[in-house]
């Protein structure tokens, strides 16, 4: 995750070299969010590295001149600060209850500098959101299955302790340098009533659009349950398999196709079993989703042996696994990383224990070992040991065949002569498509398509179904300046999921 230097208020961070609790020396910064700062620190006596989360409310708290003690800038906010501080401590205590290799561990909780801190695992790796952004491509089904197995193991532990995570998303799923999955950030988690169901408290819930089901968005606390986490799990799987943001529940409801292929389009290579699992997990009616982790594991044939293989095999997701960009020298702090998620947050938006990657190391070749443990799943993209092919040249009017059709490509190519980078394809009918290519494959995220017959221009994302491109979501602008913004159906504007606007910005009915 790239940091935005201009948006970072360094005055809100502790000075590098500060010693907390007489034990932990601050060595650098990991992340900064609306409700806290996360640092990398060293235990002075044992020379062990940890991550430390500090409660600090953006816009409410400020520091004294020595950058240590925290104060509330507005006396009217004191009550809110104290309430949120208690929630922060509850988050630490909930994490402390959990003992699982796929959940970040909490080792210490203490008050200092008029706020609170908790000490947890330092994870040398990256989260799935960062991985998708870094590589610009989806994760293979085999890799996604391996991640699924480990996240399910974490959720089984979480739910068994009477807790729901309630903010499961790619940014909260870490992969360390050894390929182990770690579930992080329990800032939105809630304790549930084991006898009657529902949440024990009705304080506001953080959620992220696209990853939260209807009952969570509507704050129907009595309807929350394991199925709420399972919807988010399905949305996370969809995100990593497509590198596309999941649709809103209303978009899924508006899609009346049996397989929901309009709202939940998947790459052609995704198996029917995985497709059916996604549909099951992302049912908008909570009663139609799985109710327990065991139901999902049974459906996916996840036996103890298979689960153990997923845990024990070095399944490095970081195509170029990296050491986190931190330094131990007190005079050289690491730049804080700001959370870029578009969260809908009514109360708390905890800073994520995310790590920024920098240096490449080698990836493990897994296929033979996976076959040895049963051949249940395979890896083809996310765990590929094939080196990245760099752009080495540029061409003009090179013949190319892509999902839109045959045309002439102008732009950069790699050593294999395949389009690799931002280029333009001109088709025989005069249409032009500008997009970013990766080893000959067109990127789905942002393209610009110019229609020669009427002068219309589409800018947005596409889907590829049966090797044919289809407009997905974006803006279609006409020559007169009017435009449609929203989703597209059969390559035409879908009036149910978008609207026309005239050149002056007025909605056209």
C-alpha positions as CSV (number, residue, x, y, z in Angstrom):
1,X,0.0,0.0,0.0
2,X,1.5,3.3,-1.1
3,X,1.7,6.1,1.5
4,X,0.6,9.6,0.8
5,X,3.3,11.8,2.4
6,X,1.2,15.0,2.1
7,X,-1.7,13.5,4.2
8,X,0.5,12.4,7.0
9,X,0.6,14.6,10.1
10,X,3.9,13.6,11.6
11,X,3.0,15.5,14.8
12,X,0.4,12.7,15.6
13,X,3.1,10.0,15.7
14,X,5.5,9.1,18.5
15,X,9.1,10.0,17.9
16,X,11.3,7.1,16.7
17,X,13.4,6.1,19.7
18,X,10.6,6.6,22.2
19,X,10.5,3.8,24.9
20,X,7.1,2.6,25.9
21,X,6.3,0.8,29.2
22,X,10.1,0.8,29.9
23,X,10.3,-2.1,27.5
24,X,9.5,-1.3,23.8
25,X,11.6,1.0,21.7
26,X,9.8,2.6,18.7
27,X,11.8,1.9,15.6
28,X,9.5,3.0,12.8
29,X,5.9,3.5,11.6
30,X,3.7,0.8,9.9
31,X,0.3,2.5,9.5
32,X,-1.9,5.3,10.5
33,X,-5.7,5.4,10.5
34,X,-8.7,7.2,11.9
35,X,-8.5,5.5,15.3
36,X,-4.8,4.7,15.8
37,X,-1.2,4.5,14.8
38,X,0.8,1.3,14.4
39,X,4.5,1.1,15.0
40,X,7.2,-1.4,14.7
41,X,9.2,-1.7,17.9
42,X,11.9,-3.8,19.6
43,X,11.7,-5.4,23.0
44,X,14.8,-3.9,24.7
45,X,15.6,-6.9,26.8
46,X,15.1,-9.7,24.3
47,X,15.8,-7.9,21.0
48,X,12.5,-9.2,19.6
49,X,10.4,-7.3,17.0
50,X,6.8,-6.5,17.6
51,X,4.0,-4.3,16.3
52,X,2.4,-1.8,18.7
53,X,-0.9,-0.3,18.2
54,X,-1.7,3.1,19.8
55,X,-5.1,4.5,20.3
56,X,-5.2,8.0,18.7
57,X,-8.3,9.5,17.2
58,X,-7.7,11.6,14.1
59,X,-9.2,15.1,14.5
60,X,-9.8,14.6,18.2
61,X,-6.4,13.9,19.7
62,X,-3.2,15.9,19.6
63,X,0.2,15.6,21.2
64,X,2.2,17.8,23.5
65,X,5.4,19.5,22.3
66,X,7.5,16.4,23.0
67,X,5.3,14.2,20.8
68,X,4.4,11.9,23.7
69,X,1.4,12.6,25.8
70,X,-2.0,12.6,24.1
71,X,-4.7,15.2,24.9
72,X,-8.2,15.8,23.6
73,X,-8.3,19.0,21.6
74,X,-12.0,19.7,22.2
75,X,-13.5,19.2,25.7
76,X,-16.8,18.2,24.1
77,X,-15.0,15.1,22.6
78,X,-13.7,13.8,26.0
79,X,-16.7,11.4,26.5
80,X,-16.4,10.1,22.9
81,X,-12.6,9.6,23.4
82,X,-13.1,7.6,26.6
83,X,-15.8,5.4,25.1
84,X,-13.7,4.6,22.0
85,X,-10.6,4.0,24.2
86,X,-12.5,1.3,26.1
87,X,-13.5,-0.3,22.8
88,X,-9.8,-0.2,21.8
89,X,-9.0,-2.1,25.0
90,X,-11.8,-4.6,24.4
91,X,-10.3,-5.3,20.9
92,X,-7.0,-6.2,22.6
93,X,-8.7,-8.4,25.2
94,X,-10.7,-10.2,22.5
95,X,-7.5,-10.9,20.5
96,X,-5.8,-12.1,23.6
97,X,-8.4,-14.8,24.0
98,X,-7.6,-16.2,20.6
99,X,-4.8,-18.7,20.2
100,X,-4.4,-19.7,16.6
101,X,-1.6,-19.7,14.1
102,X,-3.7,-17.8,11.6
103,X,-4.7,-14.9,14.0
104,X,-2.4,-12.1,15.0
105,X,-1.5,-12.6,18.7
106,X,-1.7,-9.9,21.4
107,X,1.0,-10.1,24.1
108,X,0.6,-6.9,26.2
109,X,-1.8,-4.1,26.9
110,X,-1.0,-1.0,28.9
111,X,-1.9,2.7,29.5
112,X,0.7,5.4,28.9
113,X,0.8,8.9,27.5
114,X,-2.9,9.4,28.5
115,X,-3.9,6.7,26.0
116,X,-3.5,2.9,25.5
117,X,-1.3,0.6,23.6
118,X,-1.3,-3.1,22.8
119,X,1.6,-5.2,21.6
120,X,1.1,-7.8,18.9
121,X,2.9,-10.0,16.3
122,X,5.0,-8.1,13.8
123,X,4.1,-9.7,10.5
124,X,6.8,-9.6,7.8
125,X,4.7,-9.7,4.7
126,X,1.8,-7.9,2.9
127,X,-2.0,-8.0,3.0
128,X,-4.1,-9.3,0.1
129,X,-5.2,-5.8,-0.9
130,X,-1.5,-4.7,-1.2
131,X,-0.7,-7.9,-3.2
132,X,-3.5,-7.2,-5.8
133,X,-2.4,-3.6,-6.1
134,X,1.3,-4.6,-6.5
135,X,0.8,-7.3,-9.1
136,X,-2.2,-5.8,-10.9
137,X,-3.7,-9.3,-11.4
138,X,-6.0,-11.8,-9.7
139,X,-4.8,-14.7,-7.6
140,X,-5.2,-18.2,-9.0
141,X,-8.0,-20.5,-7.7
142,X,-5.5,-22.8,-6.2
143,X,-3.9,-20.0,-4.2
144,X,-7.3,-18.6,-3.2
145,X,-8.3,-22.1,-2.0
146,X,-5.2,-22.3,0.2
147,X,-6.0,-18.9,1.7
148,X,-9.6,-19.9,2.2
149,X,-8.5,-23.0,4.2
150,X,-6.4,-20.9,6.5
151,X,-9.0,-18.2,7.0
152,X,-11.6,-20.8,7.8
153,X,-9.3,-22.2,10.5
154,X,-9.0,-18.7,11.9
155,X,-12.8,-18.1,11.8
156,X,-13.4,-21.4,13.5
157,X,-11.3,-20.2,16.4
158,X,-12.9,-16.7,16.5
159,X,-16.5,-18.0,16.4
160,X,-15.8,-20.7,19.0
161,X,-14.8,-17.9,21.4
162,X,-18.1,-16.1,20.9
163,X,-16.7,-13.4,18.6
164,X,-17.5,-12.2,15.1
165,X,-14.9,-10.4,13.2
166,X,-17.3,-8.2,11.2
167,X,-14.6,-6.6,9.0
168,X,-13.1,-9.4,6.9
169,X,-11.7,-8.1,3.7
170,X,-8.4,-8.4,1.7
171,X,-6.8,-5.6,3.7
172,X,-7.3,-7.6,6.9
173,X,-5.8,-10.9,5.6
174,X,-2.0,-10.8,5.9
175,X,0.4,-13.3,4.3
176,X,3.8,-13.5,5.9
177,X,7.1,-14.2,4.1
178,X,6.6,-17.9,4.7
179,X,3.1,-17.9,3.2
180,X,1.1,-18.2,6.4
181,X,-2.2,-16.4,6.5
182,X,-2.9,-14.1,9.5
183,X,-6.3,-12.6,10.2
184,X,-5.9,-9.1,11.7
185,X,-7.8,-6.0,12.8
186,X,-10.6,-6.9,15.2
187,X,-11.6,-3.3,15.7
188,X,-15.1,-3.9,14.5
189,X,-15.5,-7.3,16.2
190,X,-18.4,-8.0,18.6
191,X,-19.1,-10.5,21.3
192,X,-22.3,-12.4,20.7
193,X,-24.9,-13.9,23.1
194,X,-24.4,-17.7,23.0
195,X,-27.9,-18.3,24.3
196,X,-30.1,-16.0,22.2
197,X,-27.9,-15.0,19.4
198,X,-27.3,-11.4,18.3
199,X,-24.7,-9.0,19.5
200,X,-24.2,-8.3,23.2
201,X,-23.7,-4.6,22.5
202,X,-25.4,-2.3,20.0
203,X,-22.6,0.1,19.5
204,X,-22.0,1.2,15.9
205,X,-20.3,-1.3,13.6
206,X,-17.6,-0.5,11.1
207,X,-18.1,-2.0,7.7
208,X,-16.6,-1.7,4.2
209,X,-18.9,-1.3,1.2
210,X,-18.9,-4.4,-1.0
211,X,-17.7,-6.7,1.9
212,X,-20.7,-6.2,4.2
213,X,-24.1,-8.0,3.9
214,X,-27.4,-6.2,4.3
215,X,-27.9,-7.0,7.9
216,X,-24.7,-5.3,8.8
217,X,-25.3,-2.3,6.6
218,X,-28.8,-1.9,8.2
219,X,-27.3,-2.2,11.7
220,X,-29.6,-5.1,12.5
221,X,-27.5,-6.3,15.4
222,X,-29.9,-9.0,16.3
223,X,-29.4,-10.5,12.8
224,X,-25.6,-10.6,13.0
225,X,-24.1,-14.1,13.1
226,X,-21.3,-16.3,11.6
227,X,-23.1,-15.9,8.3
228,X,-22.2,-12.2,8.4
229,X,-18.5,-13.1,8.4
230,X,-19.2,-15.7,5.7
231,X,-20.6,-13.1,3.3
232,X,-17.4,-11.0,3.8
233,X,-15.4,-14.2,3.2
234,X,-17.2,-14.7,-0.2
235,X,-16.6,-11.1,-1.2
236,X,-13.0,-11.4,-0.3
237,X,-12.7,-14.5,-2.4
238,X,-14.4,-12.7,-5.3
239,X,-12.0,-9.8,-5.0
240,X,-8.8,-11.9,-5.1
241,X,-10.1,-14.1,-7.9
242,X,-11.1,-11.2,-10.1
243,X,-9.1,-8.2,-8.9
244,X,-12.5,-6.4,-9.0
245,X,-14.3,-4.7,-6.2
246,X,-17.3,-6.8,-5.1
247,X,-20.8,-5.6,-5.9
248,X,-23.2,-4.1,-3.3
249,X,-25.9,-6.5,-2.1
250,X,-28.4,-4.4,-4.0
251,X,-26.6,-5.1,-7.2
252,X,-26.7,-8.9,-6.5
253,X,-30.5,-8.6,-5.8
254,X,-31.0,-6.7,-9.1
255,X,-29.3,-9.5,-11.0
256,X,-32.0,-12.1,-11.8
257,X,-29.7,-14.5,-13.7
258,X,-29.5,-18.0,-12.1
259,X,-25.7,-17.8,-11.6
260,X,-25.5,-14.1,-10.9
261,X,-23.0,-13.8,-13.7
262,X,-23.9,-10.1,-14.4
263,X,-23.2,-8.9,-10.8
264,X,-20.6,-11.5,-10.0
265,X,-18.7,-12.3,-13.2
266,X,-15.8,-14.7,-12.7
267,X,-12.8,-15.6,-15.0
268,X,-13.5,-18.5,-17.3
269,X,-11.0,-20.7,-15.5
270,X,-12.8,-20.6,-12.1
271,X,-14.3,-24.0,-11.3
272,X,-18.0,-24.7,-10.9
273,X,-17.4,-25.7,-7.3
274,X,-15.7,-22.4,-6.4
275,X,-18.4,-20.5,-8.3
276,X,-21.1,-22.2,-6.4
277,X,-19.3,-21.6,-3.1
278,X,-19.2,-17.8,-3.8
279,X,-22.9,-17.7,-4.7
280,X,-23.6,-19.6,-1.4
281,X,-21.5,-17.3,0.7
282,X,-22.8,-14.1,-0.9
283,X,-26.5,-14.9,-0.6
284,X,-28.2,-11.6,0.3
285,X,-30.6,-13.5,2.5
286,X,-28.6,-14.4,5.5
287,X,-30.7,-17.6,6.2
288,X,-29.5,-19.0,2.8
289,X,-25.8,-18.7,3.7
290,X,-23.7,-21.3,5.6
291,X,-24.3,-21.2,9.4
292,X,-21.0,-22.7,10.5
293,X,-17.4,-23.1,9.3
294,X,-17.9,-26.9,9.3
295,X,-20.6,-26.6,6.6
296,X,-18.1,-24.8,4.3
297,X,-15.3,-27.2,5.1
298,X,-17.5,-30.1,4.4
299,X,-18.6,-28.6,1.1
300,X,-15.0,-28.0,0.0
301,X,-13.8,-31.4,1.3
302,X,-11.4,-29.8,3.7
303,X,-10.3,-32.7,5.8
304,X,-7.8,-32.4,8.7
305,X,-5.0,-33.7,6.4
306,X,-5.8,-31.2,3.7
307,X,-6.0,-28.4,6.3
308,X,-2.7,-29.4,7.7
309,X,-1.1,-29.4,4.3
310,X,-2.4,-25.8,3.7
311,X,-0.8,-24.8,7.0
312,X,2.5,-26.6,6.7
313,X,3.3,-26.0,3.0
314,X,5.3,-22.9,2.4
315,X,2.6,-21.2,0.3
316,X,4.2,-17.8,-0.4
317,X,1.6,-15.5,-1.9
318,X,4.1,-12.7,-2.4
319,X,5.2,-13.7,-6.0
320,X,8.2,-11.6,-5.0
321,X,8.1,-12.1,-1.2
322,X,9.6,-9.1,0.6
323,X,11.0,-7.8,3.8
324,X,8.9,-5.1,5.2
325,X,10.3,-1.6,4.7
326,X,11.3,-0.8,8.3
327,X,14.6,0.3,9.8
328,X,16.0,-0.2,13.2
329,X,18.1,2.9,13.3
330,X,16.3,5.5,15.5
331,X,17.1,8.4,13.2
332,X,15.4,6.9,10.2
333,X,11.7,6.3,10.7
334,X,9.6,4.3,8.2
335,X,7.0,6.3,6.4
336,X,3.5,5.7,7.8
337,X,1.0,3.9,5.5
338,X,-2.4,5.4,5.3
339,X,-5.5,3.1,4.9
340,X,-7.0,3.6,1.5
341,X,-10.1,1.5,2.1
342,X,-13.4,3.3,1.5
343,X,-14.9,2.2,4.8
344,X,-18.3,3.2,6.0
345,X,-17.5,3.8,9.7
346,X,-20.0,4.9,12.2
347,X,-17.7,4.7,15.2
348,X,-14.2,3.2,14.7
349,X,-11.9,2.6,11.8
350,X,-8.9,0.8,13.4
351,X,-5.5,1.2,11.8
352,X,-4.5,-1.9,10.0
353,X,-1.4,-3.9,10.8
354,X,-0.3,-3.7,7.2
355,X,3.2,-3.9,5.9
356,X,4.8,-2.3,2.9
357,X,6.9,-4.6,0.7
358,X,10.2,-3.7,-1.0
359,X,12.7,-6.4,-2.0
360,X,12.2,-9.5,-4.0
361,X,13.2,-13.0,-2.9
362,X,12.5,-16.4,-4.5
363,X,9.1,-18.1,-4.6
364,X,8.7,-21.8,-3.6
365,X,7.6,-24.2,-6.3
366,X,4.6,-26.0,-4.9
367,X,3.0,-28.1,-7.5
368,X,4.8,-31.4,-6.9
369,X,4.3,-31.2,-3.1
370,X,0.6,-30.4,-3.4
371,X,0.1,-33.4,-5.7
372,X,1.9,-35.5,-3.0
373,X,-0.7,-34.5,-0.4
374,X,-3.6,-35.6,-2.4
375,X,-3.9,-33.5,-5.6
376,X,-6.9,-31.6,-4.1
377,X,-5.8,-28.3,-5.5
378,X,-3.2,-26.7,-7.7
379,X,-1.5,-23.4,-8.1
380,X,-1.1,-21.7,-11.5
381,X,-1.0,-17.9,-11.1
382,X,-0.6,-16.6,-7.6
383,X,2.2,-19.0,-6.8
384,X,3.9,-19.1,-10.2
385,X,7.7,-19.2,-10.1
386,X,7.9,-17.8,-13.6
387,X,9.8,-14.5,-13.4
388,X,8.1,-11.3,-14.4
389,X,8.7,-10.4,-18.1
390,X,9.8,-6.7,-18.3
391,X,9.0,-4.3,-21.1
392,X,11.9,-4.2,-23.5
393,X,10.7,-2.5,-26.7
394,X,7.8,-0.7,-28.4
395,X,6.0,-1.5,-31.6
396,X,3.6,0.2,-34.1
397,X,0.7,-1.5,-35.8
398,X,1.5,-5.0,-34.6
399,X,-1.3,-7.5,-35.2
400,X,-3.1,-8.5,-32.0
401,X,-6.2,-10.5,-31.1
402,X,-7.9,-9.6,-27.8
403,X,-11.3,-10.1,-26.3
404,X,-12.7,-7.1,-28.3
405,X,-11.5,-8.6,-31.6
406,X,-8.5,-8.3,-34.0
407,X,-6.6,-5.1,-34.5
408,X,-3.3,-3.3,-34.7
409,X,-1.4,-2.6,-31.5
410,X,0.9,0.3,-30.8
411,X,2.8,0.5,-27.5
412,X,5.4,-1.3,-25.4
413,X,6.1,-5.0,-25.6
414,X,8.1,-7.5,-23.5
415,X,10.9,-9.7,-24.6
416,X,8.4,-12.3,-25.9
417,X,7.0,-9.6,-28.2
418,X,3.7,-9.4,-26.3
419,X,2.0,-6.1,-25.3
420,X,3.2,-5.2,-21.9
421,X,2.2,-1.8,-20.6
422,X,-0.1,1.0,-21.7
423,X,-0.9,0.8,-25.4
424,X,-3.6,1.4,-28.0
425,X,-5.4,-1.1,-30.3
426,X,-7.0,0.1,-33.5
427,X,-9.7,-2.1,-35.0
428,X,-10.7,-2.5,-38.6
429,X,-14.0,-0.6,-38.1
430,X,-12.0,2.4,-36.7
431,X,-12.7,1.8,-33.0
432,X,-9.8,2.3,-30.6
433,X,-9.1,0.8,-27.2
434,X,-6.5,2.2,-24.8
435,X,-5.6,-0.1,-22.0
436,X,-2.8,-1.5,-19.9
437,X,-1.6,-4.9,-21.0
438,X,0.3,-7.6,-19.0
439,X,2.2,-10.2,-21.1
440,X,-0.4,-9.9,-23.9
441,X,-3.5,-9.9,-21.7
442,X,-5.7,-6.8,-21.5
443,X,-6.2,-5.4,-18.0
444,X,-9.8,-5.4,-16.8
445,X,-9.7,-2.5,-14.4
446,X,-9.5,0.7,-16.5
447,X,-9.8,0.9,-20.3
448,X,-10.8,3.7,-22.7
449,X,-12.8,2.7,-25.7
450,X,-13.6,5.1,-28.6
451,X,-16.5,4.1,-30.8
452,X,-15.8,5.4,-34.4
453,X,-19.4,5.2,-35.7
454,X,-21.0,7.7,-33.2
455,X,-18.0,9.2,-31.3
456,X,-19.0,7.7,-28.0
457,X,-16.2,7.1,-25.5
458,X,-16.3,4.6,-22.6
459,X,-13.9,4.8,-19.7
460,X,-14.2,2.1,-17.0
461,X,-13.8,-1.6,-16.3
462,X,-14.7,-4.6,-18.4
463,X,-15.4,-8.2,-17.9
464,X,-14.4,-11.1,-20.1
465,X,-17.0,-13.8,-20.6
466,X,-16.4,-16.7,-22.9
467,X,-13.3,-14.9,-24.3
468,X,-15.4,-11.9,-25.3
469,X,-15.1,-8.5,-23.7
470,X,-18.1,-6.8,-22.2
471,X,-18.4,-3.3,-20.6
472,X,-18.9,-3.6,-16.9
473,X,-18.9,-0.3,-15.0
474,X,-17.8,3.2,-15.9
475,X,-18.8,6.3,-17.9
476,X,-20.1,6.4,-21.5
477,X,-19.8,10.0,-22.9
478,X,-21.5,11.1,-26.1
479,X,-20.3,13.8,-28.5
480,X,-22.8,16.3,-27.1
481,X,-21.3,16.0,-23.6
482,X,-24.1,14.0,-22.0
483,X,-23.0,10.8,-20.3
484,X,-24.2,7.7,-18.6
485,X,-22.5,6.6,-15.4
486,X,-23.1,3.2,-13.8
487,X,-23.2,-0.4,-14.8
488,X,-23.6,-1.9,-18.3
489,X,-25.7,-4.8,-19.4
490,X,-25.0,-6.5,-22.8
491,X,-22.6,-3.6,-23.6
492,X,-25.4,-1.1,-23.1
493,X,-26.2,1.2,-20.2
494,X,-28.3,-0.5,-17.5
495,X,-30.9,2.1,-16.4
496,X,-31.5,0.2,-13.2
497,X,-28.0,0.6,-12.0
498,X,-26.9,4.0,-13.4
499,X,-28.2,7.3,-14.8
500,X,-27.8,9.6,-17.7
501,X,-26.6,13.2,-17.1
502,X,-26.5,16.1,-19.5
503,X,-23.4,18.1,-20.2
504,X,-24.3,20.6,-17.4
505,X,-24.5,17.8,-14.8
506,X,-28.3,17.6,-14.6
507,X,-29.8,14.1,-14.4
508,X,-31.8,13.1,-17.5
509,X,-35.0,11.3,-16.7
